Amino acid sequence: MAAGASEQERRIERSENIIQYVLAVLVPSLMALMLYSFLLFDFLFTTLFVAVVAVALLALLPAMRLHRLHFETWARNTMPQKLITSGIGMIYIVAVSIFAVLMVSDCKGMMSNSPVTFAVFGGLLIGLMCLMAYSGRNKERFQNSEKRFFTCVPKALETHLVTDLTKDGHEYNVTLVRDMSRVELTKGGIVIRIMPLHGSMTEVLVENLSPENEELASRLKSYLDDVVLSPSSRLALDHGTSDYVRHT
């Protein structure tokens, strides 16, 4: 079982790395070539534009595989940080390309001081600063979170989770933020976020900021896995029939 989960985690990591490489390197590099071709080789502009769109669409294949794999095992929530890194790489390459194209335009005697150009360049820099600030603020939370997708409604999964916490004598708070349920263990330092996906599917994030709580976090994840694997519990999950007392 451990070997199977380990292989699944490697497949998840490979899919994430492919998406990161496409978004951070291939797409912005093709966009940079497209910008250069507009000035130097205009006959290649359309071809490169089609290539950019095609490569971006190809990233959907590993994304679909990644979505499917998250139903099979728990995995570190590393994708948000990789997407942020991809965004930073994309902005950096495109911004440098725009600057280089401006220099080439000046050499060719073209007008490069258009307000739109500087607005785009400024927007890219602002976006870069926002991404870096967001990454710095949430990096620790991403690194200490694990997630898994479940084929059941969020309310039913929340019901079984808090029932288990009550039986074990844990103190917890449950809050609802829009469609997301946030279950926080008062003394354990663990936060479980239960969020609806499309259809009757649920994403669960287990955030553990203290290494001392690894055993408890593993037990909670194992309980959720057992509930989903049990046929009788699966019926309850699909219909959300269990009741519980919400602690506040």
C-alpha positions in Angstrom: 0.0 0.0 0.0 2.8 2.4 0.9 4.6 1.6 -2.3 1.5 2.3 -4.3 0.9 5.6 -2.6 4.6 6.5 -3.2 4.2 5.8 -6.9 1.1 7.9 -7.1 2.8 10.7 -5.3 5.6 10.5 -7.9 3.1 10.6 -10.7 1.5 13.7 -9.1 4.9 15.4 -8.8 5.7 14.6 -12.5 2.4 16.1 -13.7 2.9 19.2 -11.6 6.4 19.6 -12.9 5.2 19.3 -16.5 2.6 22.0 -15.9 5.2 24.3 -14.3 7.7 23.8 -17.1 5.1 24.5 -19.8 3.8 27.7 -18.1 7.1 29.0 -16.8 9.3 28.3 -19.8 7.7 27.1 -23.0 4.7 29.5 -23.2 6.6 32.7 -22.2 9.5 31.7 -24.5 7.2 31.3 -27.5 5.5 34.6 -26.6 8.9 36.3 -26.5 9.7 34.8 -30.0 6.3 36.0 -31.2 7.2 39.6 -30.0 10.5 39.5 -31.8 9.0 38.1 -35.0 6.5 41.0 -35.1 9.5 43.3 -35.8 12.1 41.0 -37.5 10.2 38.1 -39.1 6.6 39.1 -39.4 5.8 36.0 -41.6 6.3 33.8 -38.4 4.0 35.8 -36.2 0.9 33.8 -37.0 2.7 30.5 -36.7 4.2 31.4 -33.3 0.8 32.7 -32.1 -0.8 29.3 -33.0 2.1 27.5 -31.3 1.6 29.5 -28.1 -2.1 28.6 -28.0 -1.4 24.9 -28.8 1.3 24.5 -26.1 -1.0 26.2 -23.5 -3.8 23.8 -24.4 -1.5 20.8 -24.1 -0.9 21.7 -20.5 -4.5 20.6 -19.9 -3.5 17.0 -20.4 -1.2 16.8 -17.3 -3.8 18.9 -15.4 -6.5 16.4 -16.1 -4.2 13.6 -15.0 -3.3 15.5 -11.9 -7.0 16.0 -11.1 -7.6 12.2 -11.4 -4.6 11.3 -9.3 -5.7 13.5 -6.4 -8.7 11.1 -5.9 -6.3 8.2 -5.3 -4.0 9.5 -2.5 -3.0 12.3 -0.2 -0.3 14.6 -1.5 1.5 17.8 -0.5 -0.3 20.9 -1.7 2.7 22.0 -3.8 0.8 23.1 -6.9 -0.1 26.6 -5.7 3.5 27.4 -5.1 4.5 26.0 -8.5 1.9 28.0 -10.2 3.2 31.1 -8.5 6.7 30.3 -9.6 5.4 29.7 -13.1 3.6 33.1 -13.1 6.8 34.8 -11.9 8.8 33.1 -14.6 6.2 34.0 -17.3 6.1 37.7 -16.2 9.9 38.0 -16.0 10.5 36.5 -19.5 7.7 38.5 -21.1 8.8 41.8 -19.4 12.4 41.3 -20.5 11.2 40.5 -24.0 9.1 43.7 -24.2 12.1 45.7 -23.0 14.3 44.1 -25.6 11.7 44.7 -28.4 11.6 48.4 -27.3 15.3 48.6 -27.8 15.1 47.0 -31.2 12.3 49.4 -32.1 14.5 52.4 -31.2 17.3 51.0 -33.4 14.9 50.7 -36.3 13.6 54.2 -35.8 10.1 53.1 -34.8 8.0 54.7 -32.2 8.4 52.8 -28.9 7.1 55.3 -26.5 3.4 54.3 -26.8 1.5 54.8 -23.5 -0.1 51.3 -24.0 3.4 49.7 -24.0 4.4 51.3 -20.8 1.0 50.5 -19.2 1.5 46.8 -20.1 5.1 46.9 -18.8 4.0 48.5 -15.6 1.1 46.1 -15.2 3.5 43.2 -15.5 5.8 44.6 -12.8 2.8 45.2 -10.4 1.7 41.6 -11.1 5.2 40.3 -10.3 5.3 42.2 -7.0 1.8 40.9 -6.0 2.7 37.3 -6.8 5.9 37.5 -4.8 4.1 39.1 -1.8 1.4 36.4 -2.0 4.0 33.7 -2.2 5.9 35.0 0.9 2.7 35.2 2.9 1.4 31.8 2.1 4.5 29.7 1.4 4.5 28.0 4.9 0.8 27.2 4.7 1.3 25.6 1.2 4.3 23.5 2.4 2.5 22.2 5.4 -0.8 21.2 3.7 -1.9 18.0 2.2 -4.9 17.5 0.0 -7.1 14.9 -1.5 -10.3 14.8 -3.6 -13.3 12.7 -2.6 -16.4 11.7 -4.6 -19.0 12.8 -2.1 -20.8 15.9 -1.0 -18.9 18.2 1.3 -21.5 18.4 4.0 -21.6 14.6 4.5 -17.8 14.5 4.7 -17.7 17.3 7.3 -20.4 15.4 9.3 -18.3 12.2 9.6 -15.1 14.2 10.3 -16.5 16.1 13.3 -18.3 13.0 14.6 -14.9 11.3 14.8 -13.4 14.3 16.5 -16.2 14.4 19.0 -15.8 10.6 19.8 -12.0 11.2 20.3 -12.7 14.1 22.7 -11.0 16.8 20.6 -12.1 20.4 20.9 -12.7 22.0 17.6 -14.4 25.0 15.9 -16.3 24.8 12.7 -16.8 27.9 10.6 -18.4 28.4 7.2 -16.6 30.7 4.8 -18.8 30.9 1.7 -19.0 27.3 0.5 -15.9 26.2 2.4 -16.1 24.5 5.9 -13.2 25.2 8.1 -12.6 22.7 11.0 -9.9 23.9 13.4 -8.7 21.8 16.3 -8.4 24.2 19.2 -5.4 22.4 20.9 -4.0 20.4 18.0 -3.0 23.2 15.7 -4.6 21.4 12.7 -7.0 23.0 10.3 -9.1 21.0 7.8 -10.7 22.8 4.9 -13.5 21.1 3.1 -14.4 22.7 -0.2 -16.9 21.7 -2.9 -15.7 20.9 -6.4 -17.9 20.5 -9.5 -20.7 17.9 -9.1 -20.7 15.8 -6.0 -17.0 16.0 -5.4 -15.0 17.5 -2.5 -11.5 18.8 -1.9 -10.1 18.4 1.5 -7.0 20.3 2.7 -5.3 19.2 6.0 -3.0 22.0 7.2 -0.6 21.0 10.0 1.9 23.7 11.1 3.4 21.7 14.0 5.5 18.5 13.4 4.3 17.3 16.8 0.8 16.7 15.3 1.9 14.4 12.5 0.4 11.4 14.2 -3.0 13.1 14.7 -3.0 14.4 11.2 -2.3 11.0 9.8 -5.1 9.5 11.9 -7.6 12.0 10.6 -6.6 11.4 7.0 -6.8 7.6 7.6 -10.2 8.0 9.1 -11.4 10.0 6.0 -10.0 7.3 3.8 -11.7 4.5 5.7 -15.0 6.3 5.6 -14.9 6.6 1.8 -13.7 3.0 1.3 -16.5 1.6 3.5 -19.7 0.7 1.5 -22.0 1.5 4.4 -20.3 4.8 5.1 -20.2 5.6 1.4 -24.0 5.4 1.3 -24.2 7.9 4.2 -21.7 10.1 2.5 -23.6 10.2 -0.7 -26.8 11.2 1.1 -25.4 13.2 4.0 -27.5 11.3 6.5 -25.4 11.7 9.7 -26.0 14.3 12.3 -23.5 16.0 14.6 -23.2 18.8 17.2 -21.3 21.8 15.8 -18.8 23.0 18.4 -18.1 26.8 18.5 
